[in-house]
Structure formats: C-alpha cells, structure tokens
Amino acid sequence: MLKVTLLTAFILSCSFLTLNFVRSYGVDCTAYLEDQGYKFESLSGYDGAKCRIEKPIKLYSTPTTTLTSPVTLSCSFAEAFGDWAADVGAKNMTHMGGYNCRRIAGSMFMSQHSYGNAIDISMIDGVSISSNWEEPAKKACKHFTNILTPATNAAHHDHLHLDKGMGWPCWANKLIAQPLAAF
C-alpha cells in the first residue's frame, strides 16, 4: 500500500507539468496538414489578451473524416484530432464547437476551447456519443490529455470533450483510481 501511495503522490505532483506541446515538423504546420490531405483555411485575428490561438485554422475535414460543419482549431490540435478520427475509423463527425473564448464552467481558469485546443464531439458516423462513447474515448487517450465523457458529469451527457491542456493523462487516471477507491 505504501508503494501505491508514493506512486500516487508522484503522479499527482507531475500531473501539473503536463503541457500541450506543439510538434516540430521541420516545416510549417499548415504545410504539413495540406500535404496530409486536410481540408482547411488559414485564419488570422485570434491573438487577443485572454484567448490566443497558435496558427488558427478553419477545419472542414481530416484525411479520413468529414465534419458536418467547419470548426476553428489550432493547427497542431487539428492534427491530433485528425489522428484520433482515423483511429476511430470515422467517416463523418458532428461537433458542438471548437474555439470559444471562455472560462471553464465554475472555474477561474480559461478553457482549452479559448486556445483552439479543444473540441466537443456529439456524433460519429450518425451515432450519438451518448449511446456509444467508450471505444472512441479509450482511443482518445493516445492523442489528448483530457477526455470528458457522458460518464464524467451531467454537463457532458451528450458529447466527448477532447483537449490537450493540463490534466491527467489516461495512464495516470488508471493508476490513481485504484488507490483512491480504497479510501
């Protein structure tokens, strides 16, 4: 039990160091997305005092997945989103939004939506997330730091929230859940 408690303390202390690192391609991110087959347009004007998007784009589709409407995201987040969409085998996705300059509900912290580093997905290939979220959420662990599901809370009853902000990586959640369940 002591080993598990020490491991939990270590993970808790390191979890606050989890940051959204932007990949380095040796080329511009937008050039990379274009080469990979993403459909998007580059945007400007997302550099406010509270809400700033690094290389904002309006995403229409990834190489494998069409969105029912365009969404504004950061270029690097769009790539992670595209990788996840390919992993789940989605042909079509419905989202509830990407960029939105706002605080996390009930918090003093800005949401990752404020930086174009989050998206809310409500349907995959015409199937509601509220009835089929477990496998897409599991696959999201490889691409995102925070995955909020219908099981997380009532605010997410009908969608997956995916972001790359500070948070618990999935592997840490699994390790911490067991020791905390003992209390």
VENKA-V537407 format. One record per residue. N is the residue number from 1. RES is the residue in three letters. OMEGA is omega in whole degrees, 0 to 359 (* if undefined). Layout:
{{N RES OMEGA} {N RES OMEGA}}
//
This chain:
{{1 MET 180} {2 LEU 179} {3 LYS 180} {4 VAL 179} {5 THR 178} {6 LEU 178} {7 LEU 178} {8 THR 179} {9 ALA 179} {10 PHE 181} {11 ILE 179} {12 LEU 182} {13 SER 181} {14 CYS 184} {15 SER 180} {16 PHE 179} {17 LEU 180} {18 THR 184} {19 LEU 177} {20 ASN 180} {21 PHE 177} {22 VAL 180} {23 ARG 176} {24 SER 185} {25 TYR 190} {26 GLY 175} {27 VAL 178} {28 ASP 180} {29 CYS 182} {30 THR 176} {31 ALA 178} {32 TYR 179} {33 LEU 179} {34 GLU 179} {35 ASP 182} {36 GLN 178} {37 GLY 174} {38 TYR 174} {39 LYS 186} {40 PHE 169} {41 GLU 178} {42 SER 181} {43 LEU 172} {44 SER 176} {45 GLY 178} {46 TYR 183} {47 ASP 179} {48 GLY 182} {49 ALA 182} {50 LYS 188} {51 CYS 183} {52 ARG 177} {53 ILE 175} {54 GLU 181} {55 LYS 181} {56 PRO 175} {57 ILE 170} {58 LYS 185} {59 LEU 177} {60 TYR 179} {61 SER 172} {62 THR 179} {63 PRO 184} {64 THR 192} {65 THR 175} {66 THR 175} {67 LEU 181} {68 THR 173} {69 SER 180} {70 PRO 180} {71 VAL 178} {72 THR 181} {73 LEU 169} {74 SER 182} {75 CYS 183} {76 SER 177} {77 PHE 179} {78 ALA 178} {79 GLU 179} {80 ALA 178} {81 PHE 178} {82 GLY 178} {83 ASP 178} {84 TRP 180} {85 ALA 177} {86 ALA 179} {87 ASP 180} {88 VAL 178} {89 GLY 183} {90 ALA 173} {91 LYS 184} {92 ASN 178} {93 MET 173} {94 THR 180} {95 HIS 178} {96 MET 176} {97 GLY 175} {98 GLY 181} {99 TYR 175} {100 ASN 183} {101 CYS 183} {102 ARG 175} {103 ARG 170} {104 ILE 182} {105 ALA 179} {106 GLY 185} {107 SER 174} {108 MET 183} {109 PHE 177} {110 MET 177} {111 SER 174} {112 GLN 172} {113 HIS 182} {114 SER 182} {115 TYR 182} {116 GLY 183} {117 ASN 179} {118 ALA 175} {119 ILE 176} {120 ASP 183} {121 ILE 181} {122 SER 180} {123 MET 173} {124 ILE 181} {125 ASP 176} {126 GLY 180} {127 VAL 181} {128 SER 176} {129 ILE 182} {130 SER 179} {131 SER 182} {132 ASN 184} {133 TRP 190} {134 GLU 181} {135 GLU 176} {136 PRO 178} {137 ALA 179} {138 LYS 179} {139 LYS 179} {140 ALA 181} {141 CYS 180} {142 LYS 189} {143 HIS 188} {144 PHE 178} {145 THR 183} {146 ASN 177} {147 ILE 178} {148 LEU 188} {149 THR 174} {150 PRO 178} {151 ALA 183} {152 THR 181} {153 ASN 183} {154 ALA 181} {155 ALA 182} {156 HIS 185} {157 HIS 186} {158 ASP 181} {159 HIS 170} {160 LEU 171} {161 HIS 181} {162 LEU 175} {163 ASP 181} {164 LYS 178} {165 GLY 177} {166 MET 180} {167 GLY 181} {168 TRP 172} {169 PRO 184} {170 CYS 181} {171 TRP 179} {172 ALA 178} {173 ASN 181} {174 LYS 181} {175 LEU 184} {176 ILE 184} {177 ALA 182} {178 GLN 179} {179 PRO 181} {180 LEU 179} {181 ALA 181} {182 ALA 183} {183 PHE *}}
//
